[in-house]
């Protein structure tokens, strides 16, 4: 996780012409708001996230972490162990141990690391399995055994955090092995970037190997933004503990691809691209075809604001001095999301938009307010204010976003965050609080980053 204080210090040196005014400080009203929000964030980080998730999510029988919980935090469901879920728990507990200097979280991280290493690593072919059952064994269902660059990226991300916490050389070795496995099986030496879906032996999946419905088209030679940005995130963390030349080379490669190929001129990400980075779009198709493929072709406001942060993080990690273009694109992405995906009435970011062929303006095709989108929006808004303090609108909307989260996202009765904001999805008050894809990594990182930025003055 980026050290926001160090990032801002470095940013001053890198962007003196642009950011020399940052040392002027905030006006009194902003200082008063900052003090109050720090107190609220600190309380929420503990009571609404960490104290709710831990230790209840520990699987004390089979290892790792449970993932399926009801609205009132009762464990209920299959409790499959997905690589992304297990890795995110390992990352969060490692970072919590570092942030609080608390051995309780260190023990949780050690518990998660053992399961990841002993049950989810493929000792025959290498790489991490994407999905195991609760016991850590293969799931006896068709097409359940596969590997994913996206999933293995989160394993690297978690292992880097765990190594930072413990200095355990076995965690660093496993992160290195995962990186080289991806280089061998996932990296495209011709057109660059990475393929996402692989069979157990590392060969690319075929459409008939997938059980992902609409995603079948994307599992052969297509690239995608989601695995790309999280490989960027993972390699950034890996480079900070292991500054290998190949990690640096492919980290920079990903940054350029995401910034200059995947991000559109308007400032949003293309979701899927062909092997040579030609965008996949159904904009010119019939209404029926277009609507059937919204999954593959839409504007994802949450990924856009998250990517803005991740691109600046890698620029800092690589100590790239000529980052003005990255900063410009990152700002454009946040501004596009604010202009087109922000609910001006209640606050919060919508989930999906679309540019139809007959219109140059965007239409909202999914107005739900998903929990991780709100968390990433909170982090990105405050980061933009820190980098552009003369544009106080960022701080104003950051406050609105925090107020939205407090009012519509946080369950003040049972703890945790709802999966969707109650203003748009009131039925989610009693929807499951956790499942394989809903864990606490996005909101933990957002709150910690915001605390670090606010305390940096």
N, C-alpha and C positions, 0 to 999 in steps of 0.2 A: 504494500500500500504506500502510495506516495507520501513523503513527509511534507505536508503542506507548508510548514514554516520554512524549511530549506528550499522548497520550490519557489516560494515568494521571494526569498532572499536572492536566489539565482536569477529569477525573472527580472529583478531590478537591474542586475548587471547586464543581462542579455538585451533588455528592452529599454535602456536608459532614455532614448528619445521619446518613447511612447509612454513610459510608466514613471517618469521622474517625480510626478505629482503624488505618487502613492504615499510618500512619507508625510504628506500634509495632514493626514488623519481624517477622522470623521467629525461631523458636526455633533452637537450635544444630543440631539434627538436620536441619532444613530447609535451613539454610545450608550444611551439609556436603553434602547431596544436591544442592543447587543448583550448587555449585562443580564437582562431578563431572559433572553433566548438561551444564553449559555446555561443558566440555571435549569430551564425547562428541558433542554437537550440532555443535560447530564442526568436528570431524574428519569427521563423517558428511556434513555439508553439502558439504564439498569432495570427499571421496573417494568417497562413495556416490551423489552427484548431479552436481555441476558437472563434476568431472573425467571422469566417465563419459559424460556427454551431449555435452560440448564438448571438442574441435572435431569429433568423429566425426559429429555430426548435420548438419553443414554440407553443403549441396549446392553444391559448388564449380563444377559445370557449369552448372546451370540457375538457381541462386539459391534463396534460402529455406532451409528445413531439411528433411532427410529424416525420415520418420516411422516406417518399418517396420524393426524390428530383431529378430533372434532372441534367445534367452535368453543367448547369449554375445556379443551385440552385433555380429553380422554383419548388414550391410544386406541385406534380402531382402524382396521384395514389390513392389507396384505404385508405392509412393512417391507416392500422390496427395497433392496439397497442399490440405488443408482449412483454411478460414479460422481455425477455433478453434485448431488445432495451430500454425499459423504465428504467430498472435497471441500465444499463450501462450509460445512461444519468444522472441518479441520482448520481451514483458513480463519474462520471467525474466532474460534477458541484460541488459536495461536496469537492472533492480533489482539484479542482481549487480554491475554496474559501479558503481552508487551505493553499495551496501553495502560493497564492498571497495575502492572508489576505484581500480579496475584497468582500464586501457585495453584489455586483452585482451577483456574482456566488452563494452566499448564498441564495438569493431570487429565483434564478433558481432552486436550490436544493429543497427549500421549495415547490415550484410549483410542481416539479416532485414527491416529497414525498406524497403530498396530493392525487395525482392520484393513485399512487401505493397502498396506504393504503385504499382509499375509493372505488376504482373501480376494482382492480385486486386481492384483497384478497377474498377468498371464505368464507363468513360468515356462511355458512351451514356446510360444511365439513372440513374447514380449508385448509391451503395451498394456494398458488397463482395459478390462472389460467395462462395457457401458452399464450392464445390469446384472445383478445377482439376486437370489432370493434372500430372505431374512437371515438364513444360516450362512450365507456367503457362497452358495453353490449355484450351478447353472440352473436356469429356469426352463423347465421342460415344456416349452411352448414354441410353436413355429416362429422362426425369424427373431427370436429374442436375443440370440448371441451375435453381437456385432461390436465394432469399435468405432470410435468417433474422435476426430481431431478436436472437436469442441470439448468433449468429455476429458480427453487427455490433457488439454490445455488447463482445465481447472485442477487436475491433479498436479501439474507443474506449479501452478499458482499456490496451491495449498502447501506443497512440499517446500517451496521457497520460504513461505511464512514460518513453517515449522522449523526449518533449519535456522532461520534468523533467530527464532526463540531459543532453540536448544543447542545449536551447534552440532547436532547429530549428523555425522558424516554419511550415515546410511541414507538419510533423507536427501542429501545433496546428490549422492550417487544415483538414487532412484529418479530424481528429477533429470539428471543428465541422461540416463538411459531412456527416459520417456522422450526427451528432446531428440535424441539420435534415432529412436524408433519412428518418430514423426518425419524426420528428415528422409529416412529410407522409404517410407511407405506413403506418406501424405504430401510431401512437397513436390510441386510441379517444376521440374528443372527447366522446362521449355518456356512456359508462360508465367512462371513464378506464382507465388501464393500456395495455398494448400487445398486439397480435396478433403471433404469431411467424413464421408461414410466408407468404412472398410469392413471386410470380413475378418474373422479371427486371425487368419494368416497374414493380414495386412494388404491383401489385394482389394481393389475397389469393388464395392457392392454393385450389383446389377439391379435394375428396377424390380425384377421379380423377387429379389432377395428382401425387399423392404415391405414392412407392414404399416407404412406411414401414410397410406391413402394419398392425399394430394401431393405429398412430398416425393412420390415415387420418381417423378421426373428429375429431381435434383440430386439423386444419389450416385450418378455415374461421373460425368465430366464437368458438371457445373461447379462453380464456386459460390460462396454465400457470405454475406456481411457478418452474420452472427458468429460463425466459427472464426472468421478473420479477426474481428475486433477482440475476441477473447484469447486468441493466440497472441495478439499484440499485448494484451494485458499480462498474459502468463510469461511471455519472453521478457517483458520489462522487469518483472519480479525476478526471473531467473538471472538476467544479466547483472542485476544488482548484487547477487551473491556469487556469480560465476561469470566474469566478464570475458567469455570466450569469443574469439573473432567471428566464428560462424553465427553465434547467437546475435551479436551486434549486426552482422551483415543482413540476416533475415529479419531482424527486428526493424531495421531501417527499410528493408524491402516492403514489409507489411505496412509501415507507416505511409510510404509513398503510394502504395496501391490503394489503401483506404482513403487517403486524402485526395488523391488525384484521379483515381479510376472509379472507386465505389461511390464516393460522394458526388452528387450531381451539382450542376451549376446553380440550382436554386438553394442548395444547402441541406439536402436530405440524402439518406443512404439508399442506393439500389439494393434490394434484398437478395436477388439471385443474378448471377452472371454466368455466361458461357465460359468455357475453358480459357478463351483468349480475351476475356473481360468485356465481351459484348453484353450490354445489359439485357436481361430477360424482361420483356414488358408485354402486357396484354392490352395496352391502352387503345390500340387500333383494332382490336378484335370486336366481335359482336358482344352485346350486353350479356348474353348467357355465358359465353366463354370467359368474358372478363370477370363476371361475378363468381364463376366457378373457380377462378384462380386468384382471388384476392389474397389467399394465403401466401402466394408467391410474389405478389406485385402490389404493394401499397406503401404508404409513408408511415414509418414507425417512429413516432415522436420520442419515445423512451430510448430507443437505440441511438437516435440522433444526439440527444443531450449527453448520453453516456459516452458516446464515441468522442465528443468534443473534449471531455475530460481525459479519456484514455490517450488521445493523441498528444495532448499537452504533457501528460505524464511521461510518455516515452521520449518526447523531446527533451525533457528535463533529465531523464535517466541517461540518455546518450550524450548529454552536454552539447547538444547541437546549437551553435551560436546563431545560425541563420534560420531562425524559427518564425520569422514574421509571417510567412505564408501559412504555416500551420496555425498560428494564433488567429490569423484572419479567417481561415476556414472554420476553425472551432467556434469563433464568435458568430459567424454566419449560420452555423447549424443551430446554435441556441436561439438566435434571433428568429430563424425560420420557425422553430417549434413554438416560440412565444407568439409570433404573428398569426400562426395558423392552427396550432393545437392547444392553445391555452383557453380555459374557460374563464372569460372575463367576469362572469357573474358570481360563481362560487369559488373560483380558483381551481387548481389542478389541471393536469395535462390529459387530454384525450388519448385514446389508444391508437387509432388508425385514421389516416386520411387518404385521399386519392385525387390525382389530377386527371380529370376526364378529358378526352380528346377535344371536346367542343368548348372547353373552358380553360383559361390560364390560371384561374383561382382554384384553391383546393376545396374539396368537400369532405366533411367528416363522415366516414362510413362506419365507425365504431366509437361511440362516445363514452364507453366505459373508462373508468379511472383505475388502472391496475396498480397494485401496491408498489412494484419495483419501479414503474415509470415515475411515480411520485417521489420516490427516494432519490432516483438519479436526477430528477429535475431540481430537487432541493440542493443537492451538491453542486450541480452545474451553475445554478443561478448565483450562488454565493461566490463561486470561483470567478465568474464573470465580473462580479462587483469588485472583487479583490484585484483583478487585473485591469479593470476599467472603472476606477472609483469615481471618476467624474460623471459617469452614467448611473446616477442614483436610482434609476428605475429598476435596476437589477436587485438592489437591496429591498426596495419596496415590494417587488413581486416575490422575492425570497421570503419575506415576512408573511405575505398572503399564502404562499405555498405551505409554510409551516403551520399557519392557522388552519388551512384546509386539512392537513394531515391530522392535526389534533382533533378536529371536529368530525371528520368523516372516515379517517383511515384507522385510527387507534381505538381498540376496544378497551374502554376504561373500566369495564366490569370484569372481564376475564383476562385481559392482557393480550399482547400481540397486536399485529396489524391484520385488518380484514384483507381478503384477497382483492376486493374491489371497493372503491369508495361508495359509501352508503347513499350519497346524494343521487347517484345514478343506478345503484344496485342495492336497494334496501333489503332484498332477500338474503344478501350475503352476511347479514348479522349472525345467521346461524349456519353459515357455510363452513366447511372444514378450514381450520386455521393453518394447517400445514399438510403438504403432500410432497411427492418427489420433486416437483418443480417449484415449490414454495418453501423457502427456508429464509434465514435471516441475514444473508450476506449483503444484499443490496442496501437494506436499511441500516444495518450496523455500520457499513463503510460510509454511508452518507452522513450519519450522525457524528461519527468520529472525525471525518474530514471537516465537517462544519464546525465542530468544537475547536479543532486545531486552527482553522482559519479565523474564527471569531476571537480566539485568545491571542492570535498573533498581532492584533492591534491595527 
